[in-house]
């Protein structure tokens, strides 16, 4: 049974100056979200970090909230928490794939995000994964964000063109290259 496998867990990230995270949580399944939030908060506090929590309606809104926060605030990283349980329609696949893909694209732009959006077949699976005393996926998502923040700080916290986001001086208009005049 997968829940009983032993996995290697990296040592907790350490910081010489404080970290501030935004936890974006969808309380669609409130009890599951609360367990994940408890695990994330415990992990952030154990690393002497600070955090704020915002709620959004569902998993699809989590990446949008992270993107807005990145543009308009000053967080070092983000923890995305939610749960999608398979239902009778293909909507499950859309929500799982699109929320994960959007978070991955934000990460490729240089954001430090721990993805704690559970994608499960049943409520029982979600409960086991969310429980801080069991699989603690909320704590794991916070730990992932903290490790990414530590890496960003190690490498100087550069926020230049990464992945799909060009550096400020690389923006182009279709049909015009760098240095071409628009007139």
C-alpha atoms as an extended CHARMM CRD file, in Angstrom:
* protein
*
       183  EXT
         1         1  UNK       CA              0.0000000000        0.0000000000        0.0000000000  PROA      1               0.0000000000
         2         2  UNK       CA              1.4690000000        3.3400000000       -1.0810000000  PROA      2               0.0000000000
         3         3  UNK       CA              0.5900000000        5.0660000000        2.2020000000  PROA      3               0.0000000000
         4         4  UNK       CA              3.0620000000        2.8630000000        4.0790000000  PROA      4               0.0000000000
         5         5  UNK       CA              6.0970000000        3.2600000000        1.8090000000  PROA      5               0.0000000000
         6         6  UNK       CA              9.1190000000        5.0140000000        3.2510000000  PROA      6               0.0000000000
         7         7  UNK       CA             10.3070000000        8.0650000000        1.3230000000  PROA      7               0.0000000000
         8         8  UNK       CA             13.4120000000       10.1590000000        1.8280000000  PROA      8               0.0000000000
         9         9  UNK       CA             12.5940000000       13.6300000000        3.1480000000  PROA      9               0.0000000000
        10        10  UNK       CA             15.1560000000       16.4020000000        2.7850000000  PROA      10              0.0000000000
        11        11  UNK       CA             16.3130000000       18.0820000000        5.9700000000  PROA      11              0.0000000000
        12        12  UNK       CA             14.3400000000       21.2480000000        6.7860000000  PROA      12              0.0000000000
        13        13  UNK       CA             15.5270000000       24.3170000000        4.8640000000  PROA      13              0.0000000000
        14        14  UNK       CA             17.3810000000       26.8500000000        6.9790000000  PROA      14              0.0000000000
        15        15  UNK       CA             17.4520000000       30.6180000000        6.5470000000  PROA      15              0.0000000000
        16        16  UNK       CA             19.6460000000       33.4200000000        7.8540000000  PROA      16              0.0000000000
        17        17  UNK       CA             16.9240000000       35.9900000000        7.2580000000  PROA      17              0.0000000000
        18        18  UNK       CA             13.1490000000       35.5290000000        7.6320000000  PROA      18              0.0000000000
        19        19  UNK       CA             10.9060000000       34.1240000000        4.9220000000  PROA      19              0.0000000000
        20        20  UNK       CA              7.3450000000       35.1830000000        4.2170000000  PROA      20              0.0000000000
        21        21  UNK       CA              4.9270000000       32.8770000000        2.4270000000  PROA      21              0.0000000000
        22        22  UNK       CA              1.4200000000       33.1660000000        1.1310000000  PROA      22              0.0000000000
        23        23  UNK       CA             -0.7350000000       30.0840000000        1.6200000000  PROA      23              0.0000000000
        24        24  UNK       CA             -3.4920000000       29.9770000000       -0.9870000000  PROA      24              0.0000000000
        25        25  UNK       CA             -6.1090000000       27.4440000000        0.0290000000  PROA      25              0.0000000000
        26        26  UNK       CA             -9.3610000000       26.2750000000       -1.4870000000  PROA      26              0.0000000000
        27        27  UNK       CA            -11.6860000000       25.1500000000        1.3160000000  PROA      27              0.0000000000
        28        28  UNK       CA            -13.9950000000       23.3200000000       -1.1250000000  PROA      28              0.0000000000
        29        29  UNK       CA            -13.5880000000       20.2760000000        1.1390000000  PROA      29              0.0000000000
        30        30  UNK       CA            -13.1920000000       22.2770000000        4.3530000000  PROA      30              0.0000000000
        31        31  UNK       CA            -12.0720000000       19.4940000000        6.7130000000  PROA      31              0.0000000000
        32        32  UNK       CA             -9.4140000000       18.3080000000        4.2810000000  PROA      32              0.0000000000
        33        33  UNK       CA             -8.2430000000       21.8820000000        3.6340000000  PROA      33              0.0000000000
        34        34  UNK       CA             -8.0290000000       22.5510000000        7.3740000000  PROA      34              0.0000000000
        35        35  UNK       CA             -5.7910000000       19.5060000000        7.8970000000  PROA      35              0.0000000000
        36        36  UNK       CA             -3.5360000000       20.5300000000        5.0260000000  PROA      36              0.0000000000
        37        37  UNK       CA             -3.3710000000       24.0830000000        6.3240000000  PROA      37              0.0000000000
        38        38  UNK       CA             -2.3860000000       22.8390000000        9.7910000000  PROA      38              0.0000000000
        39        39  UNK       CA              0.4640000000       20.7940000000        8.2950000000  PROA      39              0.0000000000
        40        40  UNK       CA              1.6810000000       23.7270000000        6.1850000000  PROA      40              0.0000000000
        41        41  UNK       CA              1.5800000000       26.1720000000        9.0920000000  PROA      41              0.0000000000
        42        42  UNK       CA              3.5260000000       23.7970000000       11.3430000000  PROA      42              0.0000000000
        43        43  UNK       CA              6.2490000000       23.4090000000        8.7090000000  PROA      43              0.0000000000
        44        44  UNK       CA              6.5440000000       27.1520000000        8.0330000000  PROA      44              0.0000000000
        45        45  UNK       CA              6.6950000000       27.9650000000       11.7370000000  PROA      45              0.0000000000
        46        46  UNK       CA              9.3320000000       25.2520000000       12.2980000000  PROA      46              0.0000000000
        47        47  UNK       CA             11.4860000000       27.0910000000        9.7380000000  PROA      47              0.0000000000
        48        48  UNK       CA             10.8510000000       30.3810000000       11.6120000000  PROA      48              0.0000000000
        49        49  UNK       CA              8.8670000000       31.6840000000        8.6580000000  PROA      49              0.0000000000
        50        50  UNK       CA              5.8280000000       33.9220000000        8.5900000000  PROA      50              0.0000000000
        51        51  UNK       CA              2.7490000000       33.4570000000        6.4680000000  PROA      51              0.0000000000
        52        52  UNK       CA             -0.6020000000       34.8230000000        5.4380000000  PROA      52              0.0000000000
        53        53  UNK       CA             -3.5650000000       32.7230000000        4.3540000000  PROA      53              0.0000000000
        54        54  UNK       CA             -6.0880000000       33.5540000000        1.6610000000  PROA      54              0.0000000000
        55        55  UNK       CA             -8.9940000000       31.4350000000        0.4810000000  PROA      55              0.0000000000
        56        56  UNK       CA            -10.2300000000       30.9900000000       -3.0810000000  PROA      56              0.0000000000
        57        57  UNK       CA            -13.3160000000       29.0910000000       -4.2840000000  PROA      57              0.0000000000
        58        58  UNK       CA            -11.6010000000       26.1360000000       -5.9520000000  PROA      58              0.0000000000
        59        59  UNK       CA             -8.3900000000       24.5960000000       -7.2480000000  PROA      59              0.0000000000
        60        60  UNK       CA             -8.5950000000       26.4300000000      -10.5770000000  PROA      60              0.0000000000
        61        61  UNK       CA             -8.4280000000       29.7930000000       -8.8080000000  PROA      61              0.0000000000
        62        62  UNK       CA             -5.2940000000       28.9490000000       -6.8180000000  PROA      62              0.0000000000
        63        63  UNK       CA             -2.7650000000       29.6760000000       -9.6080000000  PROA      63              0.0000000000
        64        64  UNK       CA             -4.5260000000       32.9390000000      -10.4890000000  PROA      64              0.0000000000
        65        65  UNK       CA             -4.3410000000       34.0900000000       -6.8660000000  PROA      65              0.0000000000
        66        66  UNK       CA             -0.6270000000       33.1930000000       -6.7550000000  PROA      66              0.0000000000
        67        67  UNK       CA             -0.0220000000       35.1500000000       -9.9500000000  PROA      67              0.0000000000
        68        68  UNK       CA             -1.8680000000       38.2090000000       -8.6480000000  PROA      68              0.0000000000
        69        69  UNK       CA              0.0010000000       38.0600000000       -5.3340000000  PROA      69              0.0000000000
        70        70  UNK       CA              3.3440000000       37.8170000000       -7.1280000000  PROA      70              0.0000000000
        71        71  UNK       CA              2.5980000000       40.9480000000       -9.1600000000  PROA      71              0.0000000000
        72        72  UNK       CA              1.1320000000       43.0100000000       -6.3240000000  PROA      72              0.0000000000
        73        73  UNK       CA              2.8580000000       41.9330000000       -3.0950000000  PROA      73              0.0000000000
        74        74  UNK       CA              6.1790000000       40.8470000000       -1.6320000000  PROA      74              0.0000000000
        75        75  UNK       CA              6.1040000000       37.1550000000       -0.7110000000  PROA      75              0.0000000000
        76        76  UNK       CA              9.1760000000       34.9360000000       -0.9310000000  PROA      76              0.0000000000
        77        77  UNK       CA              7.0960000000       31.9260000000       -1.8960000000  PROA      77              0.0000000000
        78        78  UNK       CA              3.6870000000       30.3210000000       -2.0980000000  PROA      78              0.0000000000
        79        79  UNK       CA              1.9300000000       27.2120000000       -0.8230000000  PROA      79              0.0000000000
        80        80  UNK       CA             -1.0010000000       25.9870000000       -2.9150000000  PROA      80              0.0000000000
        81        81  UNK       CA             -3.4820000000       23.8430000000       -0.9720000000  PROA      81              0.0000000000
        82        82  UNK       CA             -6.6400000000       22.2280000000       -2.2530000000  PROA      82              0.0000000000
        83        83  UNK       CA             -8.2920000000       18.9470000000       -3.0460000000  PROA      83              0.0000000000
        84        84  UNK       CA             -9.9130000000       17.5240000000       -6.1540000000  PROA      84              0.0000000000
        85        85  UNK       CA            -11.8000000000       14.2550000000       -5.7480000000  PROA      85              0.0000000000
        86        86  UNK       CA            -12.7850000000       12.3100000000       -8.8690000000  PROA      86              0.0000000000
        87        87  UNK       CA            -16.4790000000       12.5720000000       -9.6550000000  PROA      87              0.0000000000
        88        88  UNK       CA            -18.6680000000       11.2060000000      -12.3980000000  PROA      88              0.0000000000
        89        89  UNK       CA            -17.5400000000       13.5720000000      -15.1760000000  PROA      89              0.0000000000
        90        90  UNK       CA            -14.3200000000       14.5790000000      -16.9300000000  PROA      90              0.0000000000
        91        91  UNK       CA            -14.3400000000       17.8950000000      -15.0520000000  PROA      91              0.0000000000
        92        92  UNK       CA            -11.9590000000       16.2150000000      -12.5810000000  PROA      92              0.0000000000
        93        93  UNK       CA             -9.3260000000       15.8130000000      -15.3010000000  PROA      93              0.0000000000
        94        94  UNK       CA             -9.6590000000       19.4300000000      -16.3900000000  PROA      94              0.0000000000
        95        95  UNK       CA             -9.3250000000       20.7940000000      -12.8560000000  PROA      95              0.0000000000
        96        96  UNK       CA             -6.3680000000       18.5320000000      -11.9840000000  PROA      96              0.0000000000
        97        97  UNK       CA             -4.4610000000       19.1410000000      -15.1940000000  PROA      97              0.0000000000
        98        98  UNK       CA             -5.1050000000       22.8670000000      -15.5340000000  PROA      98              0.0000000000
        99        99  UNK       CA             -4.3800000000       23.8050000000      -11.9150000000  PROA      99              0.0000000000
       100       100  UNK       CA             -1.1730000000       21.7670000000      -11.9200000000  PROA      100             0.0000000000
       101       101  UNK       CA             -0.0580000000       23.1000000000      -15.3070000000  PROA      101             0.0000000000
       102       102  UNK       CA             -0.7060000000       26.7050000000      -14.2820000000  PROA      102             0.0000000000
       103       103  UNK       CA              1.3120000000       26.3050000000      -11.0720000000  PROA      103             0.0000000000
       104       104  UNK       CA              4.1280000000       24.6690000000      -13.0420000000  PROA      104             0.0000000000
       105       105  UNK       CA              4.2090000000       27.5510000000      -15.5170000000  PROA      105             0.0000000000
       106       106  UNK       CA              4.3900000000       30.0500000000      -12.6490000000  PROA      106             0.0000000000
       107       107  UNK       CA              7.2350000000       28.0200000000      -11.1830000000  PROA      107             0.0000000000
       108       108  UNK       CA              9.0910000000       28.1010000000      -14.4930000000  PROA      108             0.0000000000
       109       109  UNK       CA              8.8430000000       31.8870000000      -14.3340000000  PROA      109             0.0000000000
       110       110  UNK       CA             10.8310000000       31.7640000000      -11.1030000000  PROA      110             0.0000000000
       111       111  UNK       CA              8.1340000000       31.6550000000       -8.4040000000  PROA      111             0.0000000000
       112       112  UNK       CA              8.8210000000       29.3870000000       -5.4200000000  PROA      112             0.0000000000
       113       113  UNK       CA              5.6350000000       27.3180000000       -5.1310000000  PROA      113             0.0000000000
       114       114  UNK       CA              4.8420000000       24.2000000000       -3.1520000000  PROA      114             0.0000000000
       115       115  UNK       CA              2.0020000000       22.3880000000       -4.8920000000  PROA      115             0.0000000000
       116       116  UNK       CA             -0.2930000000       20.8090000000       -2.3260000000  PROA      116             0.0000000000
       117       117  UNK       CA             -3.3590000000       20.3400000000       -4.4960000000  PROA      117             0.0000000000
       118       118  UNK       CA             -4.4460000000       16.7730000000       -3.8450000000  PROA      118             0.0000000000
       119       119  UNK       CA             -5.8220000000       14.8690000000       -6.8270000000  PROA      119             0.0000000000
       120       120  UNK       CA             -7.4340000000       11.6900000000       -5.5460000000  PROA      120             0.0000000000
       121       121  UNK       CA             -9.9630000000        9.0230000000       -6.3700000000  PROA      121             0.0000000000
       122       122  UNK       CA            -11.8310000000        9.1130000000       -3.0510000000  PROA      122             0.0000000000
       123       123  UNK       CA            -12.4470000000       11.0970000000        0.1110000000  PROA      123             0.0000000000
       124       124  UNK       CA            -10.6200000000        8.3970000000        2.1030000000  PROA      124             0.0000000000
       125       125  UNK       CA             -7.4710000000        8.9220000000        0.0140000000  PROA      125             0.0000000000
       126       126  UNK       CA             -7.7450000000       12.6730000000        0.5770000000  PROA      126             0.0000000000
       127       127  UNK       CA             -8.1610000000       12.2860000000        4.3340000000  PROA      127             0.0000000000
       128       128  UNK       CA             -5.0320000000       10.1140000000        4.6270000000  PROA      128             0.0000000000
       129       129  UNK       CA             -2.9520000000       12.4980000000        2.5130000000  PROA      129             0.0000000000
       130       130  UNK       CA             -4.1850000000       15.6210000000        4.3000000000  PROA      130             0.0000000000
       131       131  UNK       CA             -3.7810000000       14.3550000000        7.8660000000  PROA      131             0.0000000000
       132       132  UNK       CA             -0.7040000000       15.9780000000        9.4890000000  PROA      132             0.0000000000
       133       133  UNK       CA             -0.2180000000       12.7640000000       11.5160000000  PROA      133             0.0000000000
       134       134  UNK       CA             -0.2400000000       10.6080000000        8.3700000000  PROA      134             0.0000000000
       135       135  UNK       CA              1.0130000000       11.6960000000        4.9230000000  PROA      135             0.0000000000
       136       136  UNK       CA              0.9500000000       15.4310000000        5.7530000000  PROA      136             0.0000000000
       137       137  UNK       CA              0.8520000000       16.6950000000        2.1620000000  PROA      137             0.0000000000
       138       138  UNK       CA              0.2030000000       20.2550000000        3.3950000000  PROA      138             0.0000000000
       139       139  UNK       CA              3.4540000000       20.1510000000        5.3420000000  PROA      139             0.0000000000
       140       140  UNK       CA              5.1860000000       18.6520000000        2.3240000000  PROA      140             0.0000000000
       141       141  UNK       CA              3.9770000000       21.4750000000        0.0710000000  PROA      141             0.0000000000
       142       142  UNK       CA              5.2370000000       24.0740000000        2.5550000000  PROA      142             0.0000000000
       143       143  UNK       CA              8.5850000000       22.2660000000        2.7930000000  PROA      143             0.0000000000
       144       144  UNK       CA              8.8620000000       22.2710000000       -1.0110000000  PROA      144             0.0000000000
       145       145  UNK       CA              8.2280000000       26.0320000000       -1.1630000000  PROA      145             0.0000000000
       146       146  UNK       CA             10.7950000000       26.6220000000        1.5910000000  PROA      146             0.0000000000
       147       147  UNK       CA             13.4170000000       24.5490000000       -0.2340000000  PROA      147             0.0000000000
       148       148  UNK       CA             12.8220000000       26.4960000000       -3.4420000000  PROA      148             0.0000000000
       149       149  UNK       CA             13.1540000000       29.7920000000       -1.5600000000  PROA      149             0.0000000000
       150       150  UNK       CA             16.4500000000       28.5590000000       -0.1010000000  PROA      150             0.0000000000
       151       151  UNK       CA             17.6830000000       27.7220000000       -3.6160000000  PROA      151             0.0000000000
       152       152  UNK       CA             16.6150000000       31.1140000000       -4.9540000000  PROA      152             0.0000000000
       153       153  UNK       CA             18.4760000000       32.8420000000       -2.1450000000  PROA      153             0.0000000000
       154       154  UNK       CA             21.5380000000       30.6510000000       -2.6890000000  PROA      154             0.0000000000
       155       155  UNK       CA             21.6450000000       31.6840000000       -6.3290000000  PROA      155             0.0000000000
       156       156  UNK       CA             21.1600000000       35.3500000000       -5.5460000000  PROA      156             0.0000000000
       157       157  UNK       CA             17.3980000000       35.5900000000       -5.8430000000  PROA      157             0.0000000000
       158       158  UNK       CA             17.6670000000       36.6000000000       -9.5060000000  PROA      158             0.0000000000
       159       159  UNK       CA             14.3080000000       37.2950000000      -11.0910000000  PROA      159             0.0000000000
       160       160  UNK       CA             15.3510000000       37.5900000000      -14.7270000000  PROA      160             0.0000000000
       161       161  UNK       CA             13.8970000000       35.7450000000      -17.7110000000  PROA      161             0.0000000000
       162       162  UNK       CA             13.3640000000       32.1030000000      -16.7500000000  PROA      162             0.0000000000
       163       163  UNK       CA             11.3670000000       29.4610000000      -18.5490000000  PROA      163             0.0000000000
       164       164  UNK       CA              8.5870000000       31.0830000000      -20.5250000000  PROA      164             0.0000000000
       165       165  UNK       CA              9.0120000000       34.5980000000      -19.1480000000  PROA      165             0.0000000000
       166       166  UNK       CA             11.4780000000       36.6940000000      -21.1800000000  PROA      166             0.0000000000
       167       167  UNK       CA             13.7620000000       39.2060000000      -19.5190000000  PROA      167             0.0000000000
       168       168  UNK       CA             12.4490000000       42.7940000000      -19.6520000000  PROA      168             0.0000000000
       169       169  UNK       CA             14.7710000000       43.6870000000      -22.5380000000  PROA      169             0.0000000000
       170       170  UNK       CA             13.7020000000       40.6650000000      -24.5890000000  PROA      170             0.0000000000
       171       171  UNK       CA             10.0530000000       41.6070000000      -25.1860000000  PROA      171             0.0000000000
       172       172  UNK       CA              9.1880000000       41.6790000000      -28.8610000000  PROA      172             0.0000000000
       173       173  UNK       CA              6.1790000000       42.6500000000      -30.9170000000  PROA      173             0.0000000000
       174       174  UNK       CA              5.2030000000       40.2140000000      -33.6590000000  PROA      174             0.0000000000
       175       175  UNK       CA              7.0940000000       41.0650000000      -36.8180000000  PROA      175             0.0000000000
       176       176  UNK       CA              9.6500000000       43.2150000000      -35.0320000000  PROA      176             0.0000000000
       177       177  UNK       CA             12.9170000000       41.9770000000      -33.5810000000  PROA      177             0.0000000000
       178       178  UNK       CA             15.0760000000       43.5360000000      -30.9480000000  PROA      178             0.0000000000
       179       179  UNK       CA             16.2120000000       46.9990000000      -31.9310000000  PROA      179             0.0000000000
       180       180  UNK       CA             13.7430000000       47.4420000000      -34.8060000000  PROA      180             0.0000000000
       181       181  UNK       CA             11.9010000000       50.7370000000      -34.9710000000  PROA      181             0.0000000000
       182       182  UNK       CA              8.1040000000       50.5940000000      -34.8390000000  PROA      182             0.0000000000
       183       183  UNK       CA              7.7030000000       53.6520000000      -37.0810000000  PROA      183             0.0000000000
